[in-house]
Amino acid sequence: MTKLIPSLQLHKRFILTLLLLFVFIWSLTSVHWNAELYHAGGIPTMLQIFEGLIQPNLDLDILMVGLESTWITLAYAVAGMSLAIIYAFIVGVLASGSLTSSKFSRIISKVVFRGILGFTRSIHELIWAWLFVAAVGLSPFAAIFALAIPYGGILGRIFADMLTDVPEQPILALKSSGSSRLQTLVYGYLPLVWADFISYTMYRFECAIRSSAIMSFVGLGGLGFQIQLALADLKYDSVWTFVFFLIVLVILVDSWSNFVRKGLTDHKRVKGFGTGWFSVLFSLLLIVGSWVYITLAEKANLFELLSEKNLEYAKKFFVGLLGINQENPAFLDAESWSTALMLTLETLEMSIMAIGFATIVAFITVIPAARNIANGSLTLKKSWYNWILYGFIRLTYIFSRSVPELVWAMMIIFIFKPGILPGALALALHNFGILGKLWAEVVEDMDPRPIRNLATAGASKVEILFYGILPIVLPRFLTYILYRWEVIMRTTIVVGFVGAGGLGMDFKLAMSYFDYTQITLLLLCYMILVIIADFASETTRKAVK
């Protein structure tokens, strides 16, 4: 019986792989593959974009604008994340049920506060930015709150899960000694999850940098705004200059994040926090510096945001979203629902196409991108070109994932005509670098002994891949594919802002024409998509295990 379990699992994974392949092929049928996909000048435009990539504009005035915009992008990200952490901590603790005494109140607390966290994280940060700008006008707080709400929802969910998974024994010991609920939280729960929470927060901060850049596309300053202006003027050399500023910023934050995570890991092994105090001080300086800049240089005033005039605008906006005093709101109209559901299907097809393209490219590149393949320690075979391939592919991964999806979409739309294909390509370009990095780390962390046995038996590279590496790493690969598909689903609406099709394109038109009930309808469709993605992903993960 025990021998049947592995074979049954392999059979399940094989069927699942075929099913995912079939769904990807189905998504490709939604595109009419002909010459009409390209603009008449698409190829020359692509060559001009490539020329700008290898010859960016390095004029002093452009570099100074790039530096200033980089700081604005960083300041918004830091300010947004500082609010997100406060929101995540408060609501995450309440959602975990750690402060409740009875079983019934714990269930109610989890349902209510997890629902709040689920709602706030399901709507993309750029959508929140649009809503805030429409409600209170152009203000740095529109970008800051737009980052704080969804990232707080994501962090709060993770924090709540961490607190829920804390072992019961130390908590029961504290309670039996007479500790209050607050003391149990401070001295029992928090010390056990604090390091993991900081580590995950640093990872989300890397993502917040990219999100902060695209906040600029609603009219606020930063690198995204400069990229948008340069693209509008067809100055591709300047576009890449600002993109390189963004890439450098992401790499610096990524390096700092790795530094912090390493410090936390060392702290678990040895006494003393070591380099952690440096990170704490640096974080405090960044937070204070960002808020001082936003308050003084940007002249952002929270009290002005809550002025009578702005509150009146906000009231009008949210009343419009609810369709109050409107004869035929879009979310109660059958024809509007029919059109919106067609766009929802397009968005679903775009997300599947995007994860399919990203998976194919990541699969082709992942093996040479693993360090233990490059140095020959896994396969016991060394080649002079292994390190060259490793360095080139790893740089490609960094480049692809550092550029936000919306920036990729804004460049691709100059080559392809509006539709779901340019949106899928933009999403794939960003996500294949993330998938490739995650997969390469899986290969690097695998047990080398079975692979070495195959290598010593004389197996070829192809045989080692299909009979040694893939059977071991495939479950983790599928898990990461599903995880990234969930993320892509939430991002498809964003690439539609620049004409890449789906719900995003219609959402932007609805915002432009102040069709508030149509916005509500599209947000409902968007949330339906997110629920579908969560359900399909969770079901598939259970099948993979």
N, C-alpha and C positions, 0 to 999 in steps of 0.2 A: 504493500500500500504506500509506503514512504517513497518508493521509487517512482510511483505514478505522479507524485506531487510536483517534482521539478519538470517532468515532461508536460504535465497539464499547464503549468505556468508558462513554459516556452510556447505551447500551443496558443494560449491566451494572448501572449505578446505578439506572436506572429499574426494572429487574426486582427489584433488591434492595429498593428503596423499597416496591414493591407487596407483596413477601414480608413485610417488616416490618409493613406495614399489615394484611395478612391475619392474621399472628400476634397482633397487638393485638386485632383483632376477635374472634379465637378466644378470647382470654383473657376478653373481656367476657361470653361465653356461660356462663362459670362462675358468674355472679352471677344470682340470680333477681330481676329488676328489678320489684319491686312495693312496696306500702306497708309490707310486713313488714320492710323494710330499716331502718326508723326505729324508735326508741323512741317510746312514746306521748307522752312529754314532750320529744321531740327538738328540735322547733322552739323552744319556750320556753327550753330549755337553751341552744341556740345563741344566742338573743337575750341571755341572761344573760352568756354568755361574751363576746359582742361589747360588751356594756355595760361589763364589766370591762376590756376592751381600751382603751376611750376614757376610762374613769374608774378608773385603777389606784389601789390603796391607797397613799397617801403619808404614812401615820402615821410618826412618828419611830422608834418601836420596830421597825416593819416594815423601814424603811430601814436601821437599824443591823444587823438580822438579815441583810438583803440584802448589806450590805458585808462582814460576816464570812463569809457563805457564798461570796461572790465570791472572797475571798482563799483560802479552802479549796480551791475549784475550781481556781484558778490554781496554788496550791502543789502539788496532786496532779499537774496537767498538767506543770509544770516538772520535778518530781522524776521522773515517769515518762519524760519525754523525755530527761532527762540519762542515765538508764540505757539507754534505747533507742539513743542515739547511741553509747555505748560498745559495746553488743552489735552494732549495725549496722556499726561500724567494724571490729571484730575479725572477725566472721563474713563481712562483705562483702568484706574483703581476701582471706580464705581462699577464698571462693566465686568470686572473680575469677581465681584461679590466678596472681596476680602474684608470689607468693613461691615458686612451684614452679619446678624446673629442667627436668625432662623433660616431654615431651608427655603421656605416660601418667599421671604423677602430677597433671598439670594437669587432665586429664579427670576423674580420680577425685575430686580436690578440688572441682571444679565440681559434679559430680553430688551428692556427699554434702552439701556445705554449702548449695548451692542448694535441696536437698531440705529441709534444716532451716529455711531462710528461708521456703520455700513453706508448710511446715506451720504455722509460728508465725503467719504473716500471714493464713492462710486462715480462722482461727477469730476471730470478732468479739471485741473487747475486753470487752464485757459478759458474754460466755460465759466468758472467762478469769476475770473478776471473780467470777462465780457459783462457778466451780470452786475458786478460791482461798479464798473465804469458806467453802465447804463443807469444804475441807481443813484450814484453819488458823484459821477463825473471823473475826470482824469485826476488822479491823486496817487502818490506812492503807496498809500494805504490800500488802494484797489489791488495792486500787485502783491503787497505783503499779506493781506487777508486771503487772497486767492491762493497763495502758497500755504498759508497756515492751516486752512480748513481741511483740504484733502490730505496733506501730509500729517496733520494731527490725527485724522481718522485712521490712516495707515499705521502710524506709530502707536496709537491708542489700542488698536486691535492686537498688534503684536505684544504690547505691554500687558494687556489683559490676559492673553494666552500664556505668557511667561508666568504671571502671578498664579494663574489657575493650575499650572503644571508643577508648582513648588511642592516638594515632599511634605506630607502631613505631620510627620513625627516632630520636627523642631517647632512647628506652629502649635501643636497640641501641648508640647512641653511648656511653651510660654503662656498659653491660656490657663493651664493648670496651676501655674505659679502666681496667677492673679493679674496678669497683664491686661490692660485695656485694649480695645480694638485698634486704637491709634498706635499704641506701643508695640502691639503685635505686628502691625504693618511696618513700622520704622525699624524695629530690631529683629524681626523674623523674616518677613517677605523680601523687603528691599535689598538687604545684603546678599541674598541668594540670586537676585536677577539683575542687579545693578550693572555689572560688567557686560552682560549680554545685551542689555538695553542700550548702553552707550555704544557698543560695537555696531548694533543695527542702526542706531541714529546716525552714526558717521556714514554708513552706506547710503542712507536716505538723503543725507546732506549732499553727497555726490550727485544724486538725481536732482536735487533742488537747484543746483547750479544750472543744469540744462533747462529746467523748468523756468528759472528766473530769466534766462535769456529769451525765451519765447513769450514771456509776459510783455515784452516790448512791442509785440505785434498788435496790441490793442491801443497803442499810442503812447506808451510810457517809454522812458529812455532805457539805454542799455545796449548790449551787443546786438541783440535781435533787431532793435530799431535801426542800427547802423547797417546791418546786413540787408534789411528791407529797403532802405533808401538806396544802397549801392545797387541792388538788383533792379530797382525801378529805373535807375539811370543807366543800366546795362554795363556797369563798371565791375566786371567780374574779378579783376585783379584786386580791387578794394574789398569785394565780397570775401575772397579767400584770406585777406589780411585779418579781417575781423573774425573769421572762422578759426584761424590759427590762434588768435588771442583766446577764444573760447576753449580750444583744445588744450592749450597750455594751462589755463585755469583749472580745467577738469583734471589734468594730469597732476597738478600740484595738490589739489584737494584729495585725489586718489592716493597720492604718496603719503599725505598727512594721515589719511584714514588708515592706511596700512601700518603706519607708525604707531597710531593709537591702539589698533587692534593687537599689534605685537606687544605693546606695553601692558595691555590687559591680560594677554596670555601669560606673559612673564610674571605678572602680579599674582596669577593663580598658582604659579609654580614656586615662587620664592617670596619671602617676606619683603615688604616695601614696595611702593608704587613706582619708584624709579623715575622714568621719563614722563609719567602721568601728570606730575605737577606742572611741567612745562606746557602740556596740552591744555590743562585747565586754565592757566593764566592766559595763554594765547587765545583760547575760546572767549574768555571774558573780555579781553581787549577787542577782539573782533566784534562781539555783540555791542559793547559800549560805543566803539567807533562807528559802527553801522547806524545805530540809533541816533547818535549825535549828528552824523552826516545827513540823515533823512530829516531830522528835526530842524537843523540850522541851514544847511546848504540847499536842501530840497524844499525847505519851508513848509513841511507837512505838519498840519495841526489837527489832532484828533477831535478837538472841540469844534473846529470849523466843519469837520466831516459830519458832526452831529448837529449842525446848525438847522434852524427852522426851515430854511430853503431846501437844503439837501434832504431833510427828513420828508418834506413834501414830495420831492422828486422820487424818493425811495418808496413812499407810500403809493404814489401813482403807478410806479413800475410793478410793484408786487400785487397791487389790486388788478392791474392789467394781466399779470400772469395767471391769476385765479379766474379771470373772465367775468368779474363782477360787473353788473350793469351792461353786459354785452349780449346782444340778441342771439348770436349763433357762434359761440366760441369754437375754435378749431378742434379742441380735444373732445367735443361732443358731436362732431360732424362726421358721418360715416365716410363721405368721400375724402375728407382730409386724412382720416385714419388709413384708408386704402392706399393713398399716395405715400404716406409716411411709412407704412409697413413695407412697401416696395423699396423705399430708400433704406429701410432697416435691413432688408435682405441683401441689398447691394453692399452695405457696410459689413455684413457678416461675410459675404464672399470676398471682400477686400481683405479682411483680417485673416481668413484662411489662406488666401493667395500669398499674403505677406509672410506668414509663418512658414509656408511651404518653400518659398524662395530662400528665406533666411536659413531654413534647415538644410536645404540642398548645398548651399555655399559653405555653411559651417561644417557639414559632413565631409565635404571634399578637402577642407583645409585643416581639420582638427588634429589629425594624426601628426603631421610635421610640426604643428604648433605646440605639442607637448614636450616639456623639457626632457623627460626620461626617454623620449624617442630621439631627440636631437643629440643627446650625449651617449646614446647607445646602451644605457643601463637596463632598459626594458627588453629590447630585442637582441642584445649582445652583438649588434652590428653597427659599425660606425662608418659614416660617409663624410667626405669633405664638405659636401653641400648642405648637410643637415642643419648646421647652425645658421647658414645664410637663409634657408627657407624659414627656420624658426623665427629669426629676427624680422624678416620681411612680413610674415603672416601676423605676428604679434603686433607690429606697428600698424598693420592694416586694421586689426581688431580695435586698437586704441582710436584710430582715425575715424572709423565708421561709427563707433558708439559715442564718441565725444560730440558729434554733430547732431543736434536734435532733429527729430523726424520732420518737423515743420520746415526747417532750413533745407533739408534734402528735398522736400516736396516743392519748395519755392524755386529750386534750381531745375528739378526734373520737369516741372510744368512748362518750362521754356522749350523743352524738347518734344514732349508728348502732349497731345490734345487732352482737354479735361475729361476725366473718367476715373474708373476705379484702378486702372493699371498704374498710372503715375503715383497714386496714393499707396498702392501695394508695394511698389518699388522703393518708395521713400521709407516706408515702415521696415521693409526687409533690409535696406542698407544700414539702418540704425541698429536693428536687432541681431543681424548676423554676427556682428562684433561681440555683442553681449553673449549670445549663444556659444560662439566659438571659444570665448574666454572661459565660460563655465564648464563646457565640455572638456577643454584641454586640462583643466584642473582636476576633473574626474579621472581622466587617463593618468595624470601624474600621481594621483592618490591611490590607484588600484594596486592590488597585490601582484607583484611582478613574477612570482614563482611559476604559475601555470604558463605564462607567456615565455619565460625562459626555457621551460621544458619543451615547448613547441619549437623554439629557436634551435636548441641543441639537437633536436630530432631531425633538423634539416628543413623545416617548413619555410616556404617563401613568405615574402612580405604580405601578399594578398591572403595567403592561408592563415597567417598570424592574425591579420585584421578580422577575417570573417569567422574563424574558429576559436580564436583566443580572446581578442580585445572586445569585440562587439557583444558576445553573449554576456560578458561581465558588466559592461557599462551601459548597455541598452536601457535597462529600467531607469537609471538616473537621467539618461539622455531624454527619454520620453517625458519624465517629470519636468525637466527644464523646458521642453517644447511647450507643454501645457501651461506652465507658469508664464512664459513669455507670451503665449497666445492670449491669456487673460489680460496682460498689460497692453498688448496690441489692440485688443477689443476696446479698451478704454481710450486709446489714442487715435483710433480711426476717425473720430469726429473732428479731430484737430487738423489733420492733413486736408480734410474737405474744405477748410477755410480758404485755401488758395486755389480751389477749383479741382481738387482731386476726387470729387464725387462723394456719394453716400450722404449720410445725415448731416455732416459738417457743412457741406455746400448750402443746403437748404437752411441750416441754422444761421449761417452768416446772412443770408438774404432776409430771413425773418427778423434778425436784429437790425439790419439796415432799414427795413420798412416799418419798424416798431410794431410788428405783428406779434404781440405778446402771447396770445393764446396758442399760436403756432409754435412758439418757443417752448411752452409748457408741453405740448404734444410731442415735440421732438425729444425733449428731456425724458418723457415717459418711455418713448421708444428706446432711447439710449439706455435707460435703466433696465428695460426688458432684456436688451442685449447682454448687459453685464451679468444679470441673473442667469441667463442661458449659459454664458461662459463659465460662471462659477459652478453651476450644476454639472455641465459636461466635463469640466476639468476634474472636479472632485470624484465623479463616477469613474472616469478613466483612470485616475490615480489608484483607486481601489482595485481596479482590474489589473493594473501593472504589478501591484504588490504580491 
